[in-house]
Amino acid sequence: MIVLVLLGVLALTVGGCVCVVWAERGGPRWVRAVATMTLAAGEGVRRSARNRHSGPNGTTSDDG
């Protein structure tokens, strides 16, 4: 069951990436909408990861 869920997430991710590339080349309106949602979801994940790695005073705990 978990494999099916992971395959579904993978399919949505790959489909979103395809829509981003297609939208860059001037795809139809629905492709641009899916690409916008994909990019917004990616930005949300990026912000979430950044907030997880920040310390209590807002600085990052990464030394690099």
Backbone torsions as a table, in degrees:
resi	resn	phi	psi	omega
1	MET	NA	-45.0	-179.3
2	ILE	-64.9	-30.5	178.4
3	VAL	-64.7	-40.0	178.1
4	LEU	-64.2	-40.0	177.8
5	VAL	-64.0	-45.1	179.2
6	LEU	-64.3	-38.4	176.4
7	LEU	-65.2	-37.4	176.9
8	GLY	-64.8	-43.3	177.6
9	VAL	-63.7	-41.0	178.2
10	LEU	-63.1	-43.1	179.6
11	ALA	-63.5	-41.7	177.9
12	LEU	-65.0	-39.0	179.3
13	THR	-65.2	-47.7	179.9
14	VAL	-64.4	-42.3	178.1
15	GLY	-61.9	-39.8	177.4
16	GLY	-64.6	-40.3	178.1
17	CYS	-65.4	-40.1	177.3
18	VAL	-61.9	-41.3	179.7
19	CYS	-66.3	-35.7	177.6
20	VAL	-62.6	-45.5	179.6
21	VAL	-65.3	-43.7	-178.8
22	TRP	-64.1	-40.1	179.3
23	ALA	-65.2	-35.3	177.0
24	GLU	-62.8	-28.6	-179.9
25	ARG	-93.0	8.7	174.9
26	GLY	89.2	44.5	180.0
27	GLY	-72.8	179.0	179.6
28	PRO	-65.9	171.8	-174.3
29	ARG	-61.1	-40.9	-178.0
30	TRP	-66.5	-31.3	177.8
31	VAL	-67.9	-40.5	178.4
32	ARG	-65.4	-34.8	177.9
33	ALA	-67.0	-43.9	178.5
34	VAL	-65.3	-39.0	178.7
35	ALA	-63.9	-40.1	178.2
36	THR	-63.5	-42.6	178.0
37	MET	-65.4	-38.6	179.4
38	THR	-64.3	-45.6	179.8
39	LEU	-66.1	-37.1	177.7
40	ALA	-66.4	-39.9	177.7
41	ALA	-64.7	-40.6	177.3
42	GLY	-62.9	-40.5	177.7
43	GLU	-65.6	-38.4	177.5
44	GLY	-63.7	-41.2	177.3
45	VAL	-64.5	-40.9	-179.8
46	ARG	-63.7	-43.1	178.5
47	ARG	-66.3	-38.8	178.5
48	SER	-62.7	-43.5	179.5
49	ALA	-65.9	-38.7	179.6
50	ARG	-65.3	-39.8	179.8
51	ASN	-69.4	-33.2	178.4
52	ARG	-66.9	-33.8	-176.3
53	HIS	-88.5	-5.0	-178.5
54	SER	-85.9	151.2	-179.8
55	GLY	-80.5	-175.7	-177.2
56	PRO	-66.5	-24.9	179.7
57	ASN	-100.0	12.7	175.3
58	GLY	92.0	-3.6	177.9
59	THR	-88.4	153.4	-179.7
60	THR	-78.7	149.2	179.6
61	SER	-89.5	-0.8	-179.8
62	ASP	-80.7	131.4	-178.3
63	ASP	-82.9	-15.9	-173.9
64	GLY	-81.3	NA	NA
